[in-house]
Amino acid sequence: MNGETLHSIGDPARRTGLTVKTTRFYADTGIVPPTDRTAAGYRLFGPDAAARLELVRTLRDTDGGGRARLAPQEMDAMHRLARLSTPSGSS
């Protein structure tokens, strides 16, 4: 963990204005994966999670309607972005 502070799912959700449910969806699809999990299985996010969620929210909202309207190739691009910004050795 390199001594970084990890936060429960509510913190990055609050900081970005997203719901916990939406943040959980992005985590489960691999777009913004959790950094770690507690012994009970709760997701923990590092300091970069809020920035990544902000990017996803911005991309999602570019249609102006406030709802996700991404074509399959756009979702693929977001998945590639998530993989590129995940530290080596993390899954």
LINTA-V929795 format. One line per field, one symbol per residue. psi: psi as a letter, one per 20 degrees, with the letter a starting at -180 (. if undefined). A space follows every 10 residues. Layout:
psi: ???
This chain:
psi: ikjqpqqrhh ghgghijqrh ggggghghij gnqqhrqrhi jqppqahigg ghhggggghh jiiiijqpmp qhhhhghhgg gghhjpqpiq .
